[in-house]
Amino acid sequence: MAAPAAPGGIRCRQILVELLRPFGADDWADDLVDEFGSLAGVLAASPASIERLVGAGHPAITHIGMVRGVMLHVLRAEALSAPILTNSQALIDYLFADMAHLPAERLRVLFLNSKNRLLRDEVMSEGSVNETQIYPREIVRPL
């Protein structure tokens, strides 16, 4: 087994093995973590990039996508029920969970109320590896 790519790498591999075991794909956990750096990286990876390692059409690819969807749903539900964005670290943690391993830049607008409760989180633009374009009127339009 290769050395963990990030802190908690061994735990990332263990969790991924358990997630993939029902699909007979637990032997891919090491390859996936090595390729994407962590469990978070695997969950954020595109289906096409996972297919390169596990083969096209494998049900484990859909399962990984579903796990990511569930994780994001829970994080968003938490964000909508509590004022978690009260400081810069809370904001970084929230955005890191969804965007840390994306292959392209993304501009998001977080709409907060006066108590820093998240009202809406919208992706306004997706760009290339290092930039995205947006016009101010695009941000103001949803208001």
FIZA-493642 format. One record per residue (C-alpha): residue number from 1; residue in one letter; x, y, z. Coordinates in nm, 3 decimals, padded with zeros to 5 digits. Layout:
<pamars>
<margu = NUM, lokol = A, u = X, v = Y, w = Z> .
...
</pamars>
This chain:
<pamars>
<margu = 1, lokol = M, u = 00.000, v = 00.000, w = 00.000> .
<margu = 2, lokol = A, u = 00.131, v = 00.346, w = -00.089> .
<margu = 3, lokol = A, u = 00.187, v = 00.606, w = 00.182> .
<margu = 4, lokol = P, u = -00.117, v = 00.821, w = 00.259> .
<margu = 5, lokol = A, u = -00.126, v = 01.137, w = 00.050> .
<margu = 6, lokol = A, u = -00.283, v = 01.349, w = 00.323> .
<margu = 7, lokol = P, u = -00.338, v = 01.343, w = 00.698> .
<margu = 8, lokol = G, u = -00.593, v = 01.072, w = 00.770> .
<margu = 9, lokol = G, u = -00.507, v = 00.896, w = 00.445> .
<margu = 10, lokol = I, u = -00.529, v = 00.551, w = 00.601> .
<margu = 11, lokol = R, u = -00.876, v = 00.632, w = 00.737> .
<margu = 12, lokol = C, u = -00.977, v = 00.766, w = 00.392> .
<margu = 13, lokol = R, u = -00.882, v = 00.431, w = 00.242> .
<margu = 14, lokol = Q, u = -01.070, v = 00.237, w = 00.511> .
<margu = 15, lokol = I, u = -01.389, v = 00.437, w = 00.458> .
<margu = 16, lokol = L, u = -01.363, v = 00.401, w = 00.081> .
<margu = 17, lokol = V, u = -01.310, v = 00.025, w = 00.112> .
<margu = 18, lokol = E, u = -01.633, v = 00.000, w = 00.314> .
<margu = 19, lokol = L, u = -01.823, v = 00.218, w = 00.066> .
<margu = 20, lokol = L, u = -01.711, v = 00.011, w = -00.233> .
<margu = 21, lokol = R, u = -01.725, v = -00.338, w = -00.081> .
<margu = 22, lokol = P, u = -02.091, v = -00.405, w = -00.183> .
<margu = 23, lokol = F, u = -01.985, v = -00.349, w = -00.543> .
<margu = 24, lokol = G, u = -01.682, v = -00.575, w = -00.528> .
<margu = 25, lokol = A, u = -01.467, v = -00.270, w = -00.588> .
<margu = 26, lokol = D, u = -01.294, v = -00.236, w = -00.253> .
<margu = 27, lokol = D, u = -00.959, v = -00.322, w = -00.412> .
<margu = 28, lokol = W, u = -00.977, v = 00.013, w = -00.598> .
<margu = 29, lokol = A, u = -00.969, v = 00.221, w = -00.280> .
<margu = 30, lokol = D, u = -00.591, v = 00.256, w = -00.284> .
<margu = 31, lokol = D, u = -00.585, v = 00.351, w = -00.652> .
<margu = 32, lokol = L, u = -00.861, v = 00.608, w = -00.605> .
<margu = 33, lokol = V, u = -00.703, v = 00.769, w = -00.298> .
<margu = 34, lokol = D, u = -00.362, v = 00.769, w = -00.469> .
<margu = 35, lokol = E, u = -00.512, v = 00.936, w = -00.777> .
<margu = 36, lokol = F, u = -00.729, v = 01.196, w = -00.602> .
<margu = 37, lokol = G, u = -00.533, v = 01.245, w = -00.278> .
<margu = 38, lokol = S, u = -00.806, v = 01.182, w = -00.022> .
<margu = 39, lokol = L, u = -01.161, v = 01.060, w = 00.031> .
<margu = 40, lokol = A, u = -01.282, v = 01.417, w = -00.028> .
<margu = 41, lokol = G, u = -01.091, v = 01.418, w = -00.357> .
<margu = 42, lokol = V, u = -01.254, v = 01.092, w = -00.464> .
<margu = 43, lokol = L, u = -01.602, v = 01.220, w = -00.377> .
<margu = 44, lokol = A, u = -01.539, v = 01.544, w = -00.569> .
<margu = 45, lokol = A, u = -01.396, v = 01.367, w = -00.876> .
<margu = 46, lokol = S, u = -01.597, v = 01.359, w = -01.193> .
<margu = 47, lokol = P, u = -01.751, v = 01.027, w = -01.298> .
<margu = 48, lokol = A, u = -01.532, v = 01.030, w = -01.609> .
<margu = 49, lokol = S, u = -01.212, v = 01.055, w = -01.407> .
<margu = 50, lokol = I, u = -01.324, v = 00.770, w = -01.178> .
<margu = 51, lokol = E, u = -01.415, v = 00.560, w = -01.485> .
<margu = 52, lokol = R, u = -01.052, v = 00.571, w = -01.595> .
<margu = 53, lokol = L, u = -00.963, v = 00.369, w = -01.285> .
<margu = 54, lokol = V, u = -01.264, v = 00.142, w = -01.232> .
<margu = 55, lokol = G, u = -01.403, v = 00.099, w = -01.583> .
<margu = 56, lokol = A, u = -01.695, v = 00.256, w = -01.764> .
<margu = 57, lokol = G, u = -02.044, v = 00.189, w = -01.637> .
<margu = 58, lokol = H, u = -01.943, v = 00.031, w = -01.306> .
<margu = 59, lokol = P, u = -02.218, v = 00.079, w = -01.043> .
<margu = 60, lokol = A, u = -01.956, v = 00.194, w = -00.791> .
<margu = 61, lokol = I, u = -01.927, v = 00.519, w = -00.989> .
<margu = 62, lokol = T, u = -02.294, v = 00.598, w = -00.934> .
<margu = 63, lokol = H, u = -02.262, v = 00.499, w = -00.570> .
<margu = 64, lokol = I, u = -01.971, v = 00.739, w = -00.515> .
<margu = 65, lokol = G, u = -02.180, v = 01.016, w = -00.674> .
<margu = 66, lokol = M, u = -02.474, v = 00.934, w = -00.448> .
<margu = 67, lokol = V, u = -02.253, v = 00.943, w = -00.137> .
<margu = 68, lokol = R, u = -02.124, v = 01.285, w = -00.243> .
<margu = 69, lokol = G, u = -02.480, v = 01.405, w = -00.300> .
<margu = 70, lokol = V, u = -02.588, v = 01.285, w = 00.044> .
<margu = 71, lokol = M, u = -02.287, v = 01.450, w = 00.207> .
<margu = 72, lokol = L, u = -02.359, v = 01.783, w = 00.037> .
<margu = 73, lokol = H, u = -02.729, v = 01.762, w = 00.124> .
<margu = 74, lokol = V, u = -02.647, v = 01.714, w = 00.491> .
<margu = 75, lokol = L, u = -02.398, v = 02.002, w = 00.489> .
<margu = 76, lokol = R, u = -02.649, v = 02.230, w = 00.320> .
<margu = 77, lokol = A, u = -02.926, v = 02.128, w = 00.560> .
<margu = 78, lokol = E, u = -02.694, v = 02.212, w = 00.851> .
<margu = 79, lokol = A, u = -02.605, v = 02.543, w = 00.689> .
<margu = 80, lokol = L, u = -02.971, v = 02.634, w = 00.643> .
<margu = 81, lokol = S, u = -03.062, v = 02.547, w = 01.001> .
<margu = 82, lokol = A, u = -02.782, v = 02.727, w = 01.182> .
<margu = 83, lokol = P, u = -02.573, v = 03.041, w = 01.139> .
<margu = 84, lokol = I, u = -02.256, v = 02.849, w = 01.059> .
<margu = 85, lokol = L, u = -02.101, v = 03.128, w = 00.856> .
<margu = 86, lokol = T, u = -02.028, v = 03.357, w = 01.148> .
<margu = 87, lokol = N, u = -01.654, v = 03.370, w = 01.085> .
<margu = 88, lokol = S, u = -01.409, v = 03.320, w = 00.802> .
<margu = 89, lokol = Q, u = -01.310, v = 02.968, w = 00.912> .
<margu = 90, lokol = A, u = -01.673, v = 02.850, w = 00.903> .
<margu = 91, lokol = L, u = -01.707, v = 02.995, w = 00.554> .
<margu = 92, lokol = I, u = -01.387, v = 02.825, w = 00.438> .
<margu = 93, lokol = D, u = -01.498, v = 02.490, w = 00.584> .
<margu = 94, lokol = Y, u = -01.836, v = 02.513, w = 00.413> .
<margu = 95, lokol = L, u = -01.692, v = 02.598, w = 00.072> .
<margu = 96, lokol = F, u = -01.400, v = 02.355, w = 00.103> .
<margu = 97, lokol = A, u = -01.641, v = 02.064, w = 00.149> .
<margu = 98, lokol = D, u = -01.794, v = 02.127, w = -00.193> .
<margu = 99, lokol = M, u = -01.524, v = 02.293, w = -00.400> .
<margu = 100, lokol = A, u = -01.179, v = 02.193, w = -00.275> .
<margu = 101, lokol = H, u = -01.112, v = 01.934, w = -00.541> .
<margu = 102, lokol = L, u = -01.300, v = 02.073, w = -00.838> .
<margu = 103, lokol = P, u = -01.102, v = 02.084, w = -01.162> .
<margu = 104, lokol = A, u = -01.229, v = 02.433, w = -01.259> .
<margu = 105, lokol = E, u = -01.287, v = 02.768, w = -01.095> .
<margu = 106, lokol = R, u = -01.637, v = 02.839, w = -00.971> .
<margu = 107, lokol = L, u = -01.791, v = 03.168, w = -00.862> .
<margu = 108, lokol = R, u = -02.052, v = 03.126, w = -00.593> .
<margu = 109, lokol = V, u = -02.272, v = 03.379, w = -00.423> .
<margu = 110, lokol = L, u = -02.386, v = 03.307, w = -00.069> .
<margu = 111, lokol = F, u = -02.697, v = 03.496, w = 00.034> .
<margu = 112, lokol = L, u = -02.707, v = 03.547, w = 00.412> .
<margu = 113, lokol = N, u = -02.961, v = 03.710, w = 00.637> .
<margu = 114, lokol = S, u = -02.868, v = 03.959, w = 00.910> .
<margu = 115, lokol = K, u = -02.790, v = 03.670, w = 01.148> .
<margu = 116, lokol = N, u = -02.547, v = 03.509, w = 00.901> .
<margu = 117, lokol = R, u = -02.790, v = 03.229, w = 00.827> .
<margu = 118, lokol = L, u = -02.742, v = 03.092, w = 00.479> .
<margu = 119, lokol = L, u = -03.051, v = 03.165, w = 00.271> .
<margu = 120, lokol = R, u = -02.925, v = 03.053, w = -00.067> .
<margu = 121, lokol = D, u = -02.604, v = 02.928, w = -00.222> .
<margu = 122, lokol = E, u = -02.583, v = 02.973, w = -00.598> .
<margu = 123, lokol = V, u = -02.318, v = 02.884, w = -00.850> .
<margu = 124, lokol = M, u = -02.313, v = 03.191, w = -01.073> .
<margu = 125, lokol = S, u = -02.036, v = 03.088, w = -01.311> .
<margu = 126, lokol = E, u = -01.802, v = 02.800, w = -01.386> .
<margu = 127, lokol = G, u = -01.479, v = 02.866, w = -01.565> .
<margu = 128, lokol = S, u = -01.149, v = 02.714, w = -01.655> .
<margu = 129, lokol = V, u = -00.868, v = 02.581, w = -01.437> .
<margu = 130, lokol = N, u = -00.771, v = 02.926, w = -01.311> .
<margu = 131, lokol = E, u = -01.045, v = 03.178, w = -01.394> .
<margu = 132, lokol = T, u = -01.413, v = 03.240, w = -01.435> .
<margu = 133, lokol = Q, u = -01.603, v = 03.536, w = -01.576> .
<margu = 134, lokol = I, u = -01.908, v = 03.707, w = -01.438> .
<margu = 135, lokol = Y, u = -02.088, v = 04.036, w = -01.479> .
<margu = 136, lokol = P, u = -02.220, v = 04.217, w = -01.168> .
<margu = 137, lokol = R, u = -02.574, v = 04.221, w = -01.310> .
<margu = 138, lokol = E, u = -02.567, v = 03.839, w = -01.306> .
<margu = 139, lokol = I, u = -02.515, v = 03.846, w = -00.929> .
<margu = 140, lokol = V, u = -02.782, v = 04.109, w = -00.862> .
<margu = 141, lokol = R, u = -03.043, v = 03.953, w = -01.097> .
<margu = 142, lokol = P, u = -03.157, v = 03.677, w = -00.853> .
<margu = 143, lokol = L, u = -03.244, v = 03.938, w = -00.592> .
</pamars>
